[in-house]
Amino acid sequence: MTKIRAAHAALDDARRQLALAVQEARTQGRTWAQIGEELDMTKQAAFKRFGRPVDPQTGEALARRSAAGVAELTEQVCALIAAADYDRLMPLLHPRTAEELPADLIAETWRAVVAEVGAWQRCTGTRVELPDGTVVDPDDEVSGVVVGATTLECEAGSIVGRVAVSADSQVVGLLLVPTDHGPLPF
């Protein structure tokens, strides 16, 4: 257990050191594209993970938050869709999202999924990503929208589920696609 605690502490320290190194690179005039390239991610991913965006109206720093909880919310949303429990699902959606994706449209989409791959059994491989697909550690702080991505294992196949989550933990997008999909909108 001592080695586990030490490794965990080292990981936390490495995260802090990385954030400080990125801040230092920015003060030295490095671009988000350069930082992203060094970290093997897009400039947007680097910015969302390490940037400090400022509200243009107030001049105050925009809130950053932990990505923790997004994976659990993603699995909860998928389970509620599969159970046709729209009374519990719809309050999780941002009001504009709920307007654009009413329960009857979600139900119709899920029926089409069931017709292809059968009943839902479980979620596997659930992770948190940025909209560009960069995987985010749940302990990392991010700004803006993040995506919970999972594989929905069904009785006769599987599909990919993606749940876009806003900074205030509201669902702002849902996507159910085949596992061999092409480029995704988020």
Phi, psi and omega per residue, in radians:
M1 nan -0.538 3.126
T2 -1.080 -0.721 3.139
K3 -1.160 -0.648 3.121
I4 -1.124 -0.825 3.119
R5 -1.048 -0.743 -3.134
A6 -1.135 -0.749 3.135
A7 -1.136 -0.708 3.121
H8 -1.102 -0.775 3.110
A9 -1.095 -0.702 3.115
A10 -1.123 -0.668 3.108
L11 -1.124 -0.791 3.094
D12 -1.046 -0.748 3.122
D13 -1.123 -0.716 3.128
A14 -1.097 -0.687 3.096
R15 -1.080 -0.780 3.118
R16 -1.098 -0.763 -3.137
Q17 -1.102 -0.692 3.116
L18 -1.128 -0.785 3.127
A19 -1.067 -0.726 3.104
L20 -1.142 -0.717 3.126
A21 -1.103 -0.694 3.109
V22 -1.147 -0.770 3.114
Q23 -1.049 -0.729 3.125
E24 -1.121 -0.737 3.113
A25 -1.073 -0.697 3.122
R26 -1.133 -0.725 3.131
T27 -1.173 -0.404 3.089
Q28 -1.516 0.072 3.057
G29 1.610 0.142 3.101
R30 -1.209 2.514 -3.135
T31 -1.517 2.860 3.069
W32 -1.132 -0.551 3.094
A33 -1.120 -0.753 3.117
Q34 -1.137 -0.757 3.136
I35 -1.138 -0.787 3.111
G36 -1.027 -0.754 3.130
E37 -1.067 -0.725 3.131
E38 -1.129 -0.563 -3.107
L39 -1.666 0.061 -3.137
D40 1.053 0.834 3.088
M41 -2.578 2.943 3.120
T42 -1.262 2.857 3.100
K43 -1.114 -0.614 3.103
Q44 -1.141 -0.734 3.127
A45 -1.091 -0.734 3.114
A46 -1.093 -0.759 3.131
F47 -1.115 -0.807 -3.120
K48 -1.094 -0.558 -3.097
R49 -1.473 -0.641 -3.020
F50 -2.104 -0.216 -3.072
G51 -1.219 2.864 3.107
R52 -2.210 1.271 -3.097
P53 -1.105 2.612 -3.093
V54 -2.089 2.389 3.094
D55 -1.140 2.129 -3.087
P56 -1.173 -0.363 3.135
Q57 -1.477 -0.733 -3.036
T58 -1.776 -0.351 -3.078
G59 1.368 0.069 -3.139
E60 -1.558 2.635 3.104
A61 -1.120 2.373 3.058
L62 -1.300 2.591 -3.082
A63 -1.131 2.447 2.983
R64 -1.920 2.698 -3.120
R65 -2.547 2.833 3.072
S66 -1.272 2.535 3.072
A67 -1.384 -0.090 3.131
A68 -1.028 2.470 3.119
G69 1.684 -0.362 -3.120
V70 -1.189 -0.717 3.123
A71 -1.089 -0.752 3.131
E72 -1.143 -0.718 3.104
L73 -1.094 -0.694 3.125
T74 -1.046 -0.841 3.132
E75 -1.148 -0.644 3.104
Q76 -1.100 -0.800 -3.141
V77 -1.051 -0.796 -3.137
C78 -1.098 -0.738 3.126
A79 -1.124 -0.692 3.127
L80 -1.162 -0.675 3.082
I81 -1.104 -0.818 -3.114
A82 -1.104 -0.564 -3.137
A83 -1.529 -0.014 -3.082
A84 0.977 0.635 -3.134
D85 -1.681 1.274 -3.052
Y86 -1.295 -0.393 3.087
D87 -1.104 -0.584 3.116
R88 -1.614 -0.436 -3.119
L89 -1.311 -0.857 -2.971
M90 -1.041 -0.638 3.094
P91 -1.141 -0.302 3.111
L92 -1.370 -0.306 -3.115
L93 -1.498 2.494 2.999
H94 -1.022 2.504 -3.095
P95 -0.914 -0.713 3.129
R96 -1.178 -0.652 3.100
T97 -1.148 -0.752 3.121
A98 -1.082 -0.583 3.105
E99 -1.219 -0.710 -3.116
E100 -1.386 -0.450 3.134
L101 -2.159 1.243 3.135
P102 -1.154 2.820 -3.086
A103 -0.942 -0.677 -3.116
D104 -1.171 -0.576 3.084
L105 -1.235 -0.716 3.088
I106 -1.099 -0.755 3.127
A107 -1.090 -0.732 3.132
E108 -1.110 -0.735 3.119
T109 -1.130 -0.754 -3.133
W110 -1.144 -0.657 3.068
R111 -1.027 -0.701 3.107
A112 -1.124 -0.673 3.097
V113 -1.112 -0.854 -3.123
V114 -1.047 -0.648 3.120
A115 -1.111 -0.474 -3.120
E116 -1.570 -0.759 -2.981
V117 -2.197 0.042 3.098
G118 1.476 -3.000 -3.064
A119 -1.216 2.557 3.111
W120 -1.211 2.449 3.090
Q121 -2.016 -0.775 -3.105
R122 -2.955 2.893 3.010
C123 -1.756 2.488 3.078
T124 -2.370 2.687 3.055
G125 1.129 0.462 -3.095
T126 -1.156 2.332 -3.107
R127 -2.593 2.969 3.095
V128 -1.892 2.335 -3.140
E129 -2.311 2.817 2.903
L130 -1.459 2.834 -3.100
P131 -0.960 -0.421 3.134
D132 -1.484 0.006 3.112
G133 1.731 -0.114 3.101
T134 -1.141 2.186 -3.125
V135 -1.296 2.401 -3.124
V136 -2.000 2.322 3.029
D137 -1.196 2.338 -3.113
P138 -0.995 -0.376 3.127
D139 -1.465 -0.180 -3.139
D140 -1.302 2.613 3.009
E141 -1.627 2.483 -3.125
V142 -2.417 2.908 3.020
S143 -2.081 2.688 3.067
G144 1.280 -2.722 -3.054
V145 -1.389 2.387 2.975
V146 -2.156 2.895 -3.053
V147 -2.154 2.271 2.950
G148 -1.562 2.180 -3.118
A149 -2.092 2.386 -3.117
T150 -2.619 2.830 2.983
T151 -1.826 2.178 3.102
L152 -1.615 1.891 3.118
E153 -1.438 2.158 -3.130
C154 -2.061 3.031 -3.021
E155 -1.134 -0.429 -3.098
A156 -2.257 0.344 3.136
G157 2.814 -2.920 -3.135
S158 -2.522 2.777 3.077
I159 -2.384 2.903 3.095
V160 -1.724 2.326 3.043
G161 -1.998 2.336 3.099
R162 -2.273 2.286 -3.125
V163 -2.171 1.975 3.101
A164 -1.460 2.285 -3.039
V165 -2.168 2.221 -3.120
S166 -1.322 3.025 3.138
A167 -1.062 -0.448 3.113
D168 -1.737 0.397 3.030
S169 1.125 0.510 3.017
Q170 -1.754 2.527 3.110
V171 -1.305 2.139 -3.136
V172 -2.010 0.033 3.087
G173 -2.940 2.526 3.079
L174 -2.296 2.415 3.123
L175 -2.513 2.235 3.063
L176 -2.163 2.045 -3.065
V177 -2.415 2.765 3.066
P178 -1.075 2.739 -3.130
T179 -1.163 -0.369 3.135
D180 -1.757 0.574 -3.115
H181 -1.135 2.865 3.021
G182 -1.615 -2.679 3.120
P183 -1.006 2.517 -3.086
L184 -1.924 2.657 3.116
P185 -1.254 -0.403 3.044
F186 -2.754 nan nan
